[in-house]
Amino acid sequence: EWLSTAPALQYLLLPLHPKHPTLLQTNCHFFLVLMEFLLQVKNATNQIVMNCADIDIITASYAPEGDEEVHATGFNYQNEDEKVTLSFPSTLQKGTGTLKIDFVGELNDKMKGFYRSKYSTPSGDTRYAAVTQFEATDARRAFPCWDEPAIKATFDISLVVPKDRVALSNMNVVERRPYPDDESLVEVKFARSPVMSTYLVAFVVGEYDFVEARSQDGVLVRVYTPVGKAEQGKFALEVAAKTLPFYKDYFNVPYPLPKIDLIAIADFAAGAMENWGLVTYRETALLIDPKNSCSSSRQWVALVVGHELAHQWFGNLVTMEWWTHLWLNEGFASWIEYLCVDHCFPEYDIWTQFVSADYTRAQELDALDNSHPIEVSVGHPSEVDEIFDAISYSKGASVIRMLHDYIGDEDFRKGMNLYLTKFQQRNAATEDLWESLEKASGKPIAAVMNTWTKQMGFPLIYVEAEQQEDDKVLKLVQKKFCASGPYTGEDFPMWMVPISICTSEDPTCAKMQILMDKPELTVVLKDTKPEQWVKLNLGTVGFYRTQYSPAMLESLIPAIRDLSLPPVDRLGLQNDLFSLVSPATGEPAARWEHPALCHSPSPALGGARILLRTPKGCSISLDVGIPPQLHTNCCISKSVMGLFLLSSQVYVTVLKHGDSSTLDTMLKLHKQADMQEEKNRIERVLGAISQPELIQKVLTFALSEEVRPQDTVSVIGGVAGGSKQGRKAAWKFVRDNWEELYNRYQGGFLISRLIKLTVDGFANDKMAAEVKAFFESHPAPSAERTVQQCCENILLNAAWLRRDADSIQHFLQQRRAPPAPV
C-alpha cells in the first residue's frame, strides 16, 4: 500500500540546464529523479511491481522501518504492460518502510507524461518549457508509481531548475534555495499535497508572466501567461475568482487548497486538464485579448475554466474508483460548467448553446449502432482513451442536466453535499452518487439513471392528442431511436423518462411533469382548450426526441413564427424534425417543406452540407458580402486587412475565390498573428481554397513547424470539410503520412479526432469499405470505435444522398434570395 512520497520527489531538469544549450536543439532531453515512497508491505514478498514507461531505473532499495536497507538486484521491464518488477535478494516482511528509486526519464515530444513544449520569446528565440499531462495513464512516464485512480497518496515535490525559470506544482512553494552543486540552479520545494491520485500530479517549468487575485474566500488565484501577455489572462482570472465561491456555495464544501494556478501551455493535446491546484490549458482555452478576441472565445474560456474548477471538487476531492466511472467526472463537469457560466454571465444565454453543441452532438452519436453506453467496462487502462468522447462528456452532461431538473435544484445540492462530504479524499462509483441523491430527494434515482447509463441509445417519444371537452388526453409511446432505421432488435429497450409538458398558456412553465416508466402512457391535461398547443420537453432538457402527430405539429407553427416559443425550445423542435427526415424514419423528403423547418432552416443546412457538396453540378453556397475586388482576383491589400477580423466566414469566402497569392497572404497573416486564437482561426479555414495544387500546399503546411502539433488535426480537418476534392485529398494525405501522424497522436483522443474529421463526410458505400480496409491493415486501438462510427455514418450519408439529394437541392434553390437590385 502506497502511503505517500514523503519526504521527496525531486526532479533535476537536465534539458533546461543553461550550461547545455545544445540540448535545447535536439531530441535528447532527460530528467533525473530521486524518489522516496513511504510504503506498507501487507504480505511478505521479494518483488515490488509498479507502473513504469520510458524510464530507466538506476538504483532501487527498500528500508523497513528500524531495519537495514535492502538493494534491489534486478529490474524487469514489461514494456507492453507498462510495468517494472523490482527484485530483492531477501524477503520484504510485513510492515512500513521506505522505497527509494533513482531513475532517468525522457522529456518527450508526445504531449503526454513529462514533455517539452516549444514556445517563442518576445524577441523571437525558440525555447522549451517542461510540462506534464498525466491523465489517464501517463504519470508512469514521469515516475514509477501505482498509476490507478483508487491508489492515492500525498506528494512532496521538489524541482531543481534554472534560477531564471518559473517552477510550479500542485501546492504552494514553501522554500526556494540555491542548489549546492550549481549556482545557476535553484531547488524549489512545494508543500505536501492532500491525498490524491497520480493522474492529478503536475509540475511546470518555463518562462511566464502572471496576474493574480484573491477569491472572496481568500484563495490565491493566479493565471500564468506567455511572457508579455499578462493582460490576456485577466478575463480568465475574473472567471476563476467568481467560480471558486460559486462552487463552494453550491456544494457547501470549501476549496481545500491554499492556491490555484491556471497556466497556458503552448503545446497541449487536450483543451485543459484539472490537475489539483495547477490547471493546465491550451492558450486558446485561457487567453483573451481584450481588444481582438471574439465573444465566442470569451464564452469558450469561461466554460473551460468553469469545467476544470468544478473538477477540483468533483474528480479531485472525490475521485472515480476506476475508469469505468470516467463519465461521472466528465459528464458532471460538462454540465455544471454551463450552470456556473449562466450564474456568472447570464447575458450569454448559455443553455441555448448547450443544446446546440453538447446535447445535439450527443444525440447524433448516440443514435448510431456503434455508440456505447455511458458506463463502459474498462479492463486495461489502455482502453480509457477510447471513451474520452461525446458520450462520456456530452451525453453524460445531458443526462445529469435532465436528472437535476427531475430532482430540483435544492434537493440536488443537498445530495451533492452528502456525496462530497462522505467520500472526500476517497474514491467513489456511480452508484454512490445515486445513493446520495436518492437520500436527498426521496426519488428512485438509481432505477431511473440505470436506464440511461447502462444501456446505449435514447428513446423517441411519439405523442398524439385527443380533445375531450376542456381537457386534452395525450397518448405517449416510446421506442429506441436509431439513425440506421427503425429498431429491429429482439429486446425492447425502455427508459424511465422524466417528461415535462407545457402549453401555449405559459410556454416557459411546465403544466405537468411525469415519469414515463413504461412503453406506453396516457395522461390528461386538465383545462386545456382546443386552440391551445401542447409541447413536450420544456427547455429541451429531456434526452429524447419527440415525434408529434400531424395535428399537434401544425398547432405549434404559429408559436414558431411569432417567436412565443422560447429559442431553446424552437431549436430542440427543429433538431427533432430534422432527425425525422433522415433515413432512420423513412419519412418522405417532402418534410423538408414543413414550416417548422422552413422558418429557420439552419439545423437542416448543417446536416445537409454533405449532400449539397456531393451531387455533380451542385453549386449552392452562402457568401457573406465580400467586396467585389476579392471575388475577382482576391488581391488582398492593407486597405481591406481589417475585414479579416470580422469572422471566419470572411476568410472562407476570400479563400474560396482565391488563388496562390491569396493563400500566400493568408499564410503570412498566420505567421504574423500574435494571438493563438487568430492562428487557429486561419488554420481551420485554409481548406476552403479550391485549386488542387493549393490544397496540397495546405496539407503540407499542416505538418510543418509553423503549426503546433495539436493543431495539425484542425488544418487537415478543415481541408476535408472544405470541399469534395479537399476531402479526397485529406484522406489520401492521412494515408500517405499515417506513420508520422500515428506516432504523434497514438494513445490519445487526437487520433480519433483526426480520423473523424477526415472521413466522416464521405457519402458512398465504396468509401466506407475503403476506410474499413485501411484501418484493418493499420490498426489504431484507441480509435477503433471511432472508425466503426465513421463507417456507419458514411453508409448513412450514402443512403440519405440516394434518397434526398435532388429534393433538397430543389428545395434550397427555390429558397435562394433573389439578387439585390442594382
N, C-alpha and C positions, 0 to 999 in steps of 0.2 A: 504494500500500500504506500503510495506516494504521499507524504505529508507536506513537504514544502521543498523549495530550492534554497532554503537558508543554509549558509549565510550569503551565498553569492552566485549569480550567473553573470560572469564577467566576459565581455566581448572586447577583444583588441582588433580594431578595424585596420588591417594592413593595407587595403587598397586605397584608403584615404590618406595614407601617410605622406606628408609633404616632401619627405626625402626620397620618395619613389615616384616621381611624376610620370615615368614611362608606363607605370601600371594603369594609369588613367586612360591610356590609349590602346589597351589590349584587353583580351578576354580573360586574362589570368588574374582574377581578383579573388582574394581569400580572406577569411577571418579566422582568428584563433580564439578559442573559448576555454575558459577554466570554469568548470561547473561542479557544484556540490548539491546532492539531494539528501534530504532527511527522509529515511525510509523506515517502514515497519515490515520486517520479514514475518509473514504469517505462518509459513510452513518451511521447514528446513530444506535447503536446496544448494546446489553448487553452480547454478546458472541464473542469470537475470536476462530476460528478454524484453527488449524495448523497440519502439518505432524509431527508425533511422533511415534517412535517404540522402544521398550525395554528401556524405560526411565520412571523414577518415579519423578514427579514434587513435590517439597516440598512446595514452595510458589510461587505465581504469583501476580503481581499488575500492574495497569496502571495509569500513572500520566499524565493527559492532561497538555499541556504547560501552565504554570502560574496558575495551579489549584492543588487541593489536590489529593493525591494518593488514588486509589480505589483498594482494595484487592479482588482477585478472591475468590469466595466461593465454587467453585466446579470444579473438573477436570473429565471429562467424556471421557474415552479412548475407541476409536473404533478400536480394535486391528486388525481386518480383513482388514480395510481400512487404517491402519497405520496413524490414526489421533487422535487428542485430542481436545476437546472443553473446553475452559476456560469460566466459567460463572461468571458474575459480578452482584453485588446486585443492581446496578443502571445503567442507560443507558450511554454508552460512546458516547459523542457528536462528531460531525464532527470537524476535526482539527488535528494538530500534537500532539504527546505525546510520552512518553517512557514506553515501556512494559518491566518489569523486571521479570525474571524467575530464580529460584534456583532449581536445579534438580540433581539427581544421575543417572548415567548410568553404564552399564556393559561393561568392556573391554573384548570383546568376543573372541572366538577361531574360528570364521567362515570366516575369511579373508574378511570381509566386515564391513562397518561402522567404528567405532573406535575399533581396535582389538589389541591383543598382538601377537607378532612374536617371536618365540623361536630361540635363537642363542647360540653358544658356544664361550667362550672366548679363547684366545690363550692358556691359562692354562688348558682348558677343562671344566670349570664351565659352567653350563646351566643358561642362563639369558633370560630376555624378553625385547623387545622393544615395545613401544606403537606407532602404526602407523594407518593411515587412508586409506580407499578406499571407495569413495562415489558414483562414477558413477555405475549404473544410479540413483538409488533412495535410497541411504543409508546414506546421510547426516543426515537424520531424526533419525538415530540410535546414533548420536553423540550430536545433539541438536535439540530441537523443531524448526521448520522453515517452510517456504513455499518452498517445495523441488521440484521446477519445473524450467526448464532451462530459461524460459522467465521472471521469477521473480528474478531480480538481485538486489544486494545491495553491499555496501562497507563493509569490515570486519576489525575490530580492535581486534586482538587476543593476549592474554597473557597466558603463560603456567607457572605453578608453579611446579618445577621439582627438583629432587636431583641435588645438585650443581656439581656433577661429571659427569652429563649426557649432551649430545648434545641435544639441542632443536631447531627444525626448523619449519618454516611455509612458507606460500606463499611469504611473504615480508621479507625484511631485519630487523635485530634486531635494535631497537632504544634505548633500555635500558635493563640492566641486573643488578638486585639488590637483596640483601639478603631478604628473606621472613620474615616479622616481627614475625610471630608465631613460626618459627622453623629455627634454624641456619643452619640446614643441607639442607635446600631448598633454591632455588633462584626463583625469578619471572622474566621471560623473556618476554619483550613486543616487539611486532613487529609493523612496520609501517602500516598505513592504506592501505588496498588493493584498486585497482581500482574497479569499479562496475563489479561484476561478479556473475555467477550462483553458487548455493550451491554445485553442484557436483564437482566443481573445488577447493573447500576449502581443505586444507591439513595441517596436523601437524605430526611431528615425534619426538619421544624422545627415545634416546638409546645411545649406545657407538659406535662411528665411527671415522675413520681417513678420511682425505680428501686430494685431490690435487686440485690446483686452477690455473687459468689463466685469462687473460682478452681478450675478443674478440677485433678485430681491431676497433670496435665501442665503446670500453670502458666498456662493460658489464662484471661484475664479474661472472665467471663460476667456479663452484666447483663440483667435483664428490666425493661423500661420499661412503666409502667402509667399510667393516668389519675391525676391529682393526688389524693392522699388514699387511694389503693387499692394502695399498695406491698405490703401484706400479701397481696393476691391474686396477686402474682407469684411467691410463694415456692415453690409446687408446681412450676411450670414451670422455675424456677431449679434446683430439685433434680433434675428430669428432665434438663435440659441438662447439668448438671455431671456426671451419671452417663453420659450418652450420648456426649459427646465422647471420653472414654477408651475406651469400648466400641468405637466405630468405629475409633479409632487402632489398637487391638489387633487388631480383626477384619481390617482392610485391611493392617495393618503399614505404614501411611503416616501421618505426623503431620499434625495440622491445621495448615495453613500460615500462618494469620494470628495476630496477637498478641491479638486480642479477638474476641468475638462478642456482638452485641446482639440481643435478641428484644424486639419492641415491639408493643403492642396499638394498632391503628388503629380509630377509631370507624366510619368509612365505608370498607368494604373488600369488593370483589366476591368474591374467592376466599376459601378457608379460610385460606391463608397463602402466602407467596412467599419462596423461598430465596435472596434477594439475598445475595451473598457477604459475610459479616461483619455484615450488618444485615438480619435476617429479620423480615418484617412479618406480622402475624396479625390476623384478626378478634378482637375481645375474647373471644368465646366459645371460641376455639381456644387461648387463652393464660391467661386469668384464672380462678382458682379461689378461691371464698370458703371458707375453712377450716371455717366453721360450716354453711353452707347449700348448697354445691354437692353434687350427687348423684354417686354412684360412676361412672355412665356418663359424666359430664362430665369426671371425672378421667382416665378411660381415653381419652377423645377427645383431651384436651390432651396426654397422654403420647404418643399415636400421632402427632399432628400435629407435635409437637416432634421426635420421632424421625424422621419423614419429612423435614422440612426440613433437619435437621442432616445426614442422610445425603447430601443433595444437595451439601453443602459439599465432599464428595469426588466423588460420582457425579453430575456435571452441571456443577459449578463448576470443580473442578480438572481434570477431563476432561469436555469438553462435546461434545454431539452435533454431528456435522458439518453436518446440515441437519434441518429439522423432520420429515422422513420418519422419523427415529430418535427422535422425541419419546417414544415408548412406552418406550424403553430407560431414559431418565431417570425417567419417572414410574412405570413398572411396577416397576423395581428398587426405587425408594424406597418404593413402596406395599407391597412385600414385606418389605424389611428393617426398616421401622418396627415391624412385628409381632415380628420376631426380637429387636430391641432392647428393646421393651417386655416381652417374655417374659423377657429376661435381667434387666431392672431390677425387674420386678414379676411374678414367677412366679405369685403368687396370683390374677392376673387371668384365668387360663385363656384367654389372648387368641387362641389359634389356633382355638378353637371360634367365637369372634366373627368371625374372618376368614372362616370357612366360611359363617356365617350372613349375612355382609354382602358382602364383596368377591366371593368365589367364586360364591355363588348369584346375585348381581346380574349378574355377567359371563356366566354360562351362560344366564340369561333373555334377555339382549340378544343374545348370540351365536347363539342358536337361530333368530333372525329371518332372513328372506330379505334384509332390508335392513340386516344387520350389515355389517361391513367387516373386512378383515384387520388384524392388529396393526400391521403395517408398511403405511402408506398413502403413496403417492407424492404429495408436496406440490409443486405448481408455484408458484403465487403465495402469498406469506406470508399473505394474507387467508384462505386455506383452512385455516390452522392451527387456528383456534378450533373448527372442527368436529370435530377429533379429540381434544380435551380431554374424553374421555368414558370410560365404564366399560370399553371395550375397551382403550384405552391404559393406564388405571390398574389396573382390577380384573382383567381377563383377563391383562394384562401381568404383574401381581403373581402371579397364579395359575400361569402357566407358568414364571416364574422360581422359584417355590416348588417346582414339580414338577422343574425342572432341578436345583435344589440337592439335592433328595432323590435324584435319579438319580446325580449325581456323587459325593455325600458331602461333608460339611462341610469336611474337611481339604483335599481337592483343590480344592473350590470357593474356599476362602480363598486358596490358592496362585495360582489363576487370576486372582482379583480383584487380588491384589498385582501380578502380571505386567502386567495391563491398566493399572492406575492408574500404575504406575511408568513404563511405556513411553510412555503418552500424556499424562502430567501437563503442564498448561498448554497442551495442544493439543486437537485435535478428533478424534473417532473415530466410526466407524459400527458398526452391529450386528455385522457380520462380524468386526470387530476383537476384540470381546469373545468371540465364539465361538472364535476362533483361540487366545486366551489360555487359555480354559477347556479347550479340546481338548488343548493342550500340557501343561496341569497334570494332566489326568485320563486321557489316552490313550483317551478315548471319542469316538464320532463326533458331537460336539456340533452342528456346523453342519448335518449331514444331518438329525439329529433335530429341531432347533429350526426349521429352514426349513419343516417341515411344519406348525408351529404359528404362525409369524409371517407367512408369505407367502400363506396361504390362510385364508379366514374359516371360522368354524364349529368344531365339535369332534365326536368320534365317540360313538356309542352302542355299548357292548360287550355283546353278547349272550353269555351263558355257560350251559352245561349240563354236568352231571357224570354220570359213569358209574362205578360201583364195580367194580373188578377186583381181587378178593382183598383185600389190605391196602392197595391204592393207589386213589386217585381220579384218573380221567382227565377233564380239563377240555377242552371244545371251546369256543374263543372265536371270535366273528365280529364284525368292526367295520363299521359303516356310519355315514354322516353323520346326526346328529340334527337334525331341523328342527321348529320349532314349528308350521309350517303343514301338516305331514303327512309321510309317507314321502318321502325324497329321490327325485326323478324326473329329475335332470339326466343329460345324456348322458355326462358324465365320471364317474369313480368316485374321488372324493377319498379319500385314505388318509393316516393319520397314523402316525408312529413313536411308539408309546405305551409309556412306562415303566409297567409294571403290577406292583404288589405284591399278594401273596396271603397271607392269614392264615387260621388255623383256630381252632376252639374250644380247641385245646391251649394256645395263647397268643394271645389276641385283640390283644395290644399289640405283637407282634413278627412280622415277615414270615417266613413259612415258605419263600417263593420270590419272587424278583424276576426279571422277564423284560422284554425289549424286544420288543413286538409290532410287527414291521416288515412285515407282510403282511396281507391281508384276513382270512385265517383261520389259526388256530393251535391246535395240540393240545399240552397239557402234562400231565405226570404228576406228581401229588403223592404221593411215596412215604410209606409208613407212615401213611396217613390212614384211620382206621377208618370204617365205615358211619355210626355215630352222630355223628361229628364234622361240624360245619358248616364251610363254606368261604365266605370273603368276599373279594371283590376290593377294591382301592383302600383299603388300610390308612391310616387318618388322613384320608381324603378329600383326598389330596394330588394325585392324577392328575386332569387336567382333562378328564374324560369322564363319561358316565352309564353305569350298569350295569343291564342287564335280566337278572334271574335266571330260570332255568326254574322252574316252579311248585314242584317238589320242593325245589330249593335255597332258594327264598324261605321255604317253610314251615319248613325246618330252622333258619332264623335267628330265628323268632318267640320261642322261649324266651330267647335271648340279649338280645332287646329287652326282654322282660318282666322278667327278673331283673337287668337293667342290667349284665350282664357284658360286653356290647358297649360300648366307651367312648362318651361323649357325642358326640364329633365324628363317629364312625362311624354312630351312630344318626341323627344329623342328615343326613349325606350319603345314607344309605339312604332316609330319608323324602323328601328332596328328589327323589331319582331316581324313587321310586314315584309321587309326586305328578305329576311331569312325564309319567309314562306313563299318567295318566288324562286328559290333555289331548287336544284334537282331533288332536294330532300323530300319535298311535299308533292311534287308532280303538278303543282299549281300552274295554270297557263301563264305564258309570258304576258298576256293581256293585263295582268295585275300591275304591270309597270305603269299602266294608265290610271291607277287608283289615285284619287285626290290626296289621300294621306301621304303618298309618296311624291306626287307631282308638286304639292305645295312647297316642299323644301327637300329636293331630292339628293342632298349631299351624301347621306349614307349610301344610297344606291350608286351614286357616281363612284364612290370609293371602292365598292365591291365589284363594280363593272369595269374597272380600269383595265383589267387583264383582257376582258372581252373586246374592249374598244381598240386595243393595240394589236390584236391578233388577226382579225379579218383583213384580207387583202383589200387595199384601197381605202381603208378607213382613215379618215383624216380629221376627226373631231378633236379639237383641242381647246384649251382655255388660255387666252392671252391676258396680260394684266396691264395693258396700257403703256407699252414701251414706246419711246419716241421713234418716229419713222426712220431716223438715221441708223438706229440699232437693228431695225428689221431688214434693212438693205444689205449693208456690208459689215455691220456690227463693229465699226471702228469706234473704240471706246476712248473718249478724251477726258481730260480732267474736268471739263465743264459738266459732265454727267456723272462723275465719280460718286457724288453724294447720293445718287439714285440707288446705288448698290446697297446702301444701308437699310433700305426700306423693308425688304423681305427676301426670303429665299426664292419666292416666285419670280422676282425680278431677275435674279441670277439664272434661273431655269430658262426663262424666255430669251434672255440675251444669248445663252449658250446654244439653245435650240436653233436659233437663226444665225449662229456664228460660224467662224472659220478658224484657221490655225492661229491667226493673230488674236482672235477673241480668247482662245484657250490660253495662249501665252500671257495675255493680260490678266486673266483670272489666276493663273499660277503665280504671277508676280504679286498680285493682291494677296494671295495666300502667304507668300514669303514675307511680305511686308507687314502683315497683320500682327498686332501686338497682343490681341486677345485670342486665347484658345477657342473661345466661343465663336469668333468670326472665322478662324481657320476651319473649325468643324463645319460651319455653315457652308463654306465654299466646298469642302471635301465631299459633302453629301450630295451636291448638285452637279458636280463636274460631269457625271454620266449623262447629262442632258445633251451633250454635244452629239452631233448626228453622223459626221463622216467616220467611216470605219477606221481609217488610219489614226484619227484623233482619239477615238475610243480606245485604241491600243495604247496610245500615249498616256491616257488617264490611268489605265490599268498598270502600266509600268511605273507611273508615279506613285501608285498605291503602295508599292513595296520599296519605295525609295527612302532615303534618310530624311526627306522633307516631311514625312508622315509618321506620326508616333505609332508604335506597334499596335496599340489598342484601336487606333482609328483607321487602319488599313481595311478592316472589315466594312466600315461605313463607305469608304470610297468604292470598293468592289460592289457592295450592295446598291450604291447609287447608280452605277453603270447598269447593273442587272435590272433595276427598276426604271431606268431612263427610257428604254425603247426595246422593241422586239429584237433588233440586231444587237443591242447592248447586252440583253440577257444571254443571247447565244455566245457573245464574245466573253462575257464574265464567266460563264460556265466552262468554256474552253480554258480560260486563264487559270481558273482554280484547279482544273485537272492537270494542266501543264506544270503548275507550281505547287502541287499538292504536298510534296515532301517538305518544302520550306514552310508552307502555311501550317501544316500539321505539327511540325516540330515546334513552331512558335506558340501554338494555341492548345495543344493536346492537354487533356485532363482539366479543361476549363470550359466555361459556358460560351466563350467566344467562338469556339469551333462549331458549336451548334448554331450560333447566330450567323456565322459565315455561310453555312450550308443553307439555312432557311432563306436568307436574303438573296442567295444566288439562284436557287432552283424553284422556290415556292410559286413563282409566277408563270411557269410553263403551263401549257394548256393542250397537250396532246398525249395520247396513250404511249406513243413511241418514246417520248422523253421520260415518262415515268419508268419505263423498262430500262432506259439508259442510265438514269440516276441510280436505280436499284442495283444494276450490274456493277457500276463503278464502285459503289461503297461495299459491295460484297468482296471485291478484289482489293479494296483499300479501306479496311475496317477502321472505324472511329468509335470505339466502345462508348464513350461518354455522350455521343451524339446519335446512337443507334435509334432511339425512339424518334428523334427529330427527323432522321432520314425516312422512317416509316410514315410520319405525319406529312412530310413533303410529298412523298409519292402519292399518298391518298389525296392530298389537295390538288395535285396535277391532274389526277383522274377525274376529280370533281369539276375542276375547271374545264376539262375537255368535254365532259357531259353537258355542262352549262353552255359552253360555246356551241355545241351541236344543236342545242335546242333554242337558244335565245339570242344569239348574236345579231341576226338580221332584225329581229323585232326591237332590240334595244337601240341599235343604230338608227332605225327608222324613227323611233320614239324621240331620241335626243336631237336628231336633225330637225324634227318638227318644232322642237322647243328652243332651237338656237335663236338668240336675239337677232333681230334684223339689223343690218348695218346702219350705223349712225348717219343721219342726213348730212350732206356736205354743206 
